Amino acid sequence: MIAGKGPEEAALRQLAKDLNVADHVHFLGLIPHAQLSAIYSAADVFVLASSREGWPNVLLESMACGTPVVATAVNGSPEVVQSPVAGRIVPQRTGEALAAAIEDILKAPPSPAHVRGYAEGFSWEETSRGQMDLFTGILAKKGRTSA
């Protein structure tokens, strides 16, 4: 399943035809946010083969549904995927590297509960706690205390 819209859609559709797999590749188009969890949960692996990303919330959304991820090593992705239970980071943005990472996960997939547990470490509460710890440490080094 390929969700979303973008400039590569026509080329991907043609590639699926050329490889005789068009009957097995489903282009879903834009998915309303309320329906994304069903898509994430249905997948064995979620793949984000971006050439650039900021903080990829889509990886956390997938993991929160129990689905491990494969992502290219761009911007925030390596920060999000730091454990094999979460998925794999691919240093090269090639079909071969992505396929190898997908195969690696499928050989011994982590349990959805473990994947979901990993994602919970990025909750607003955990993120806020981490920021407060960072700020408290900075203030302590400067000889100040927090209010």
Backbone hydrogen bonds in HBPLUS format (Angstrom, degrees):
<---DONOR---> <-ACCEPTOR-->    atom                        ^
c    i                          cat <-CA-CA->   ^        H-A-AA   ^      H-
h    n   atom  resd res      DA  || num        DHA   H-A  angle D-A-AA Bond
n    s   type  num  typ     dist DA aas  dist angle  dist       angle   num
A0002-ILE N   A0026-HIS O   2.79 MM  24  6.12 160.0  1.83 162.4 162.7     1
A0028-LEU N   A0002-ILE O   2.79 MM  26  5.90 160.7  1.83 148.7 155.4     2
A0004-GLY N   A0029-GLY O   2.66 MM  25  4.63 168.7  1.67 122.1 120.5     3
A0009-GLU N   A0006-GLY O   3.26 MM   3  5.75 169.8  2.27 117.7 120.7     4
A0012-LEU N   A0008-GLU O   2.88 MM   4  6.10 156.0  1.93 158.7 166.6     5
A0013-ARG N   A0009-GLU O   2.85 MM   4  6.10 159.9  1.89 156.8 162.2     6
A0014-GLN N   A0010-ALA O   2.99 MM   4  6.21 158.5  2.04 146.9 152.7     7
A0015-LEU N   A0011-ALA O   2.88 MM   4  6.07 155.1  1.94 144.6 151.9     8
A0016-ALA N   A0012-LEU O   2.94 MM   4  6.16 158.7  1.98 148.9 154.0     9
A0017-LYS N   A0013-ARG O   3.10 MM   4  6.42 152.3  2.18 143.4 150.6    10
A0018-ASP N   A0014-GLN O   2.81 MM   4  6.09 164.4  1.84 155.0 159.5    11
A0019-LEU N   A0015-LEU O   2.92 MM   4  6.08 148.2  2.02 149.9 157.6    12
A0021-VAL N   A0016-ALA O   2.91 MM   5  5.16 164.6  1.93 161.5 160.5    13
A0020-ASN N   A0017-LYS O   2.99 MM   3  4.99 159.2  2.03 106.6 112.4    14
A0024-HIS N   A0021-VAL O   2.77 MM   3  5.31 155.6  1.83 119.1 127.6    15
A0035-GLN N   A0032-PRO O   2.84 MM   3  5.52 156.5  1.89 123.3 130.9    16
A0036-LEU N   A0033-HIS O   3.17 MM   3  5.32 160.0  2.21 108.3 114.4    17
A0038-ALA N   A0035-GLN O   3.25 MM   3  5.75 132.9  2.49 109.2 119.7    18
A0039-ILE N   A0036-LEU O   2.95 MM   3  5.13 120.0  2.32 102.4 117.8    19
A0040-TYR N   A0036-LEU O   2.90 MM   4  6.21 168.3  1.91 166.3 168.7    20
A0041-SER N   A0037-SER O   2.91 MM   4  5.92 163.8  1.93 145.4 150.5    21
A0042-ALA N   A0038-ALA O   3.12 MM   4  6.12 137.9  2.31 133.5 143.3    22
A0042-ALA N   A0039-ILE O   3.21 MM   3  5.21 128.1  2.50  95.6 108.8    23
A0043-ALA N   A0040-TYR O   3.22 MM   3  5.48 145.7  2.35 103.7 113.1    24
A0046-PHE N   A0068-PRO O   2.93 MM  22  6.30 163.1  1.96 152.7 158.3    25
A0070-VAL N   A0046-PHE O   2.78 MM  24  6.21 144.1  1.90 160.2 168.0    26
A0048-LEU N   A0070-VAL O   2.83 MM  22  6.26 160.4  1.87 161.3 168.0    27
A0072-THR N   A0048-LEU O   3.18 MM  24  6.70 147.3  2.29 164.9 162.7    28
A0076-GLY N   A0054-GLY O   3.11 MM  22  5.66 140.0  2.28 153.0 158.9    29
A0057-ASN N   A0055-TRP O   2.93 MM   2  6.01 119.8  2.31 117.8 101.5    30
A0059-LEU N   A0056-PRO O   3.03 MM   3  5.77 146.4  2.15 118.3 125.5    31
A0060-LEU N   A0057-ASN O   2.99 MM   3  5.15 112.4  2.46 100.6 116.5    32
A0061-GLU N   A0057-ASN O   2.84 MM   4  6.15 155.0  1.90 156.6 165.0    33
A0062-SER N   A0058-VAL O   3.05 MM   4  6.19 158.1  2.10 141.9 146.8    34
A0063-MET N   A0059-LEU O   2.96 MM   4  6.22 167.8  1.98 151.4 154.8    35
A0064-ALA N   A0060-LEU O   2.80 MM   4  5.90 151.7  1.88 145.7 153.8    36
A0065-CYS N   A0062-SER O   2.99 MM   3  5.25 141.5  2.14 102.9 114.5    37
A0067-THR N   A0062-SER O   3.13 MM   5  5.43 161.3  2.17 142.1 136.9    38
A0066-GLY N   A0063-MET O   2.80 MM   3  4.90 159.1  1.84 109.6 114.7    39
A0069-VAL N   A0086-ALA O   2.97 MM  17  6.40 156.1  2.03 140.3 146.6    40
A0088-ARG N   A0069-VAL O   2.82 MM  19  6.36 148.6  1.91 149.4 158.6    41
A0071-ALA N   A0088-ARG O   3.01 MM  17  6.51 155.3  2.07 156.8 164.5    42
A0090-VAL N   A0071-ALA O   2.77 MM  19  5.99 161.5  1.80 153.9 159.0    43
A0074-VAL N   A0072-THR O   2.83 MM   2  5.68 135.8  2.03 107.9  93.9    44
A0073-ALA N   A0090-VAL O   2.93 MM  17  5.62 140.7  2.09 152.0 143.5    45
A0077-SER N   A0074-VAL O   3.03 MM   3  5.81 153.9  2.10 155.4 151.1    46
A0079-GLU N   A0076-GLY O   3.05 MM   3  5.28 127.6  2.34 104.8 119.0    47
A0080-VAL N   A0076-GLY O   3.15 MM   4  6.46 142.9  2.30 151.0 161.8    48
A0080-VAL N   A0077-SER O   3.06 MM   3  5.15 126.3  2.36  99.9 113.7    49
A0081-VAL N   A0077-SER O   2.97 MM   4  6.18 162.3  2.00 161.3 165.8    50
A0086-ALA N   A0083-SER O   2.95 MM   3  5.40 142.0  2.10 111.7 122.0    51
A0087-GLY N   A0083-SER O   3.33 MM   4  6.74 149.4  2.43 147.2 155.9    52
A0098-LEU N   A0094-THR O   3.01 MM   4  6.24 166.7  2.03 155.1 158.9    53
A0099-ALA N   A0095-GLY O   2.87 MM   4  5.96 163.4  1.89 148.2 153.5    54
A0100-ALA N   A0096-GLU O   2.93 MM   4  6.12 157.7  1.98 147.0 153.0    55
A0101-ALA N   A0097-ALA O   3.08 MM   4  6.28 156.9  2.13 146.3 152.0    56
A0102-ILE N   A0098-LEU O   2.93 MM   4  6.20 158.6  1.98 153.0 159.2    57
A0103-GLU N   A0099-ALA O   2.87 MM   4  6.06 167.9  1.89 154.0 157.3    58
A0104-ASP N   A0100-ALA O   2.93 MM   4  6.08 150.6  2.02 141.9 150.2    59
A0105-ILE N   A0101-ALA O   3.12 MM   4  6.42 157.4  2.17 147.2 151.6    60
A0106-LEU N   A0102-ILE O   2.96 MM   4  6.22 166.5  1.98 156.2 160.3    61
A0107-LYS N   A0103-GLU O   2.97 MM   4  6.12 136.7  2.16 145.8 155.6    62
A0108-ALA N   A0105-ILE O   3.19 MM   3  5.64 131.3  2.44 108.8 119.3    63
A0114-HIS N   A0111-SER O   3.02 MM   3  5.30 121.4  2.38 104.2 118.3    64
A0115-VAL N   A0111-SER O   3.06 MM   4  6.41 161.3  2.10 157.8 163.3    65
A0116-ARG N   A0112-PRO O   2.85 MM   4  5.99 166.7  1.87 151.6 155.6    66
A0117-GLY N   A0113-ALA O   2.88 MM   4  5.99 153.4  1.95 140.7 148.6    67
A0118-TYR N   A0114-HIS O   2.98 MM   4  6.23 151.6  2.06 144.9 151.6    68
A0119-ALA N   A0115-VAL O   3.11 MM   4  6.47 160.9  2.15 150.8 155.2    69
A0120-GLU N   A0116-ARG O   3.04 MM   4  6.33 141.9  2.19 146.1 156.7    70
A0121-GLY N   A0118-TYR O   3.02 MM   3  5.60 154.9  2.09 114.0 121.5    71
A0122-PHE N   A0119-ALA O   2.93 MM   3  5.62 164.4  1.95 122.0 125.8    72
A0123-SER N   A0120-GLU O   3.19 MM   3  5.33 152.8  2.27 116.2 113.7    73
A0127-THR N   A0123-SER O   2.85 MM   4  6.02 165.0  1.87 155.5 160.3    74
A0128-SER N   A0124-TRP O   2.84 MM   4  5.90 162.5  1.87 147.9 153.0    75
A0129-ARG N   A0125-GLU O   2.93 MM   4  6.09 157.4  1.98 146.2 152.9    76
A0130-GLY N   A0126-GLU O   2.94 MM   4  6.16 157.0  1.99 147.1 153.1    77
A0131-GLN N   A0127-THR O   3.00 MM   4  6.29 153.9  2.07 147.7 154.6    78
A0132-MET N   A0128-SER O   2.91 MM   4  6.16 161.3  1.95 152.7 157.8    79
A0133-ASP N   A0129-ARG O   2.93 MM   4  6.15 158.8  1.98 150.0 155.8    80
A0134-LEU N   A0130-GLY O   3.00 MM   4  6.19 154.3  2.06 142.8 149.9    81
A0135-PHE N   A0131-GLN O   2.89 MM   4  6.18 166.9  1.91 156.5 159.1    82
A0136-THR N   A0132-MET O   2.82 MM   4  5.95 161.3  1.86 151.7 157.4    83
A0137-GLY N   A0133-ASP O   2.96 MM   4  6.09 155.8  2.02 144.4 150.7    84
A0138-ILE N   A0134-LEU O   3.00 MM   4  6.30 153.4  2.07 148.8 156.1    85
A0139-LEU N   A0135-PHE O   2.93 MM   4  6.17 166.8  1.94 153.9 157.1    86
A0140-ALA N   A0136-THR O   2.90 MM   4  6.07 153.4  1.97 145.3 153.1    87
A0141-LYS N   A0137-GLY O   3.07 MM   4  6.26 151.2  2.15 143.6 150.4    88
A0142-LYS N   A0138-ILE O   3.17 MM   4  6.46 136.0  2.37 141.0 152.8    89
A0142-LYS N   A0139-LEU O   3.10 MM   3  5.06 129.6  2.36  94.2 107.9    90
A0144-ARG N   A0139-LEU O   2.79 MM   5  4.99 164.1  1.81 153.0 147.4    91
A0143-GLY N   A0140-ALA O   3.07 MM   3  4.98 158.6  2.11 101.0 106.8    92
